[in-house]
């Protein structure tokens, strides 16, 4: 039995994670940011439909009773924060401070999920 040659060992070594290309972390952040922006309005609409389909939501809509106590300013702040952070993450240069871009995406999703939770808390 012969030992593997250095040339064959080099061929079997895994390739390092690419900095660019279809599987790069920068591309993944872009996809996550775009997905958040695309899902922002459906999240709000589905959450409001769920609230309005409940008994307390119907009472609020028809009689003005048992309405949610979540301030509208908090809902708008979460909405605009999610939208703004999503646009910021898309506009941020891919090679400059990737950790800050990652945090923008994390905060975008956090604001979006908080918005949905605040709307649903009124159900």
Secondary structure by P-SEA (a helix, b strand, c coil): cccccaaaaaaaccccccccccccaaaaaaaaaaaaaaaaaaaaaaaaaaaaacaaaaaaaccccccccccaaaaaaaaaaaaaaaaaaaacccccaaaaaaaaaaaaaaaaaaaaaaaaccc
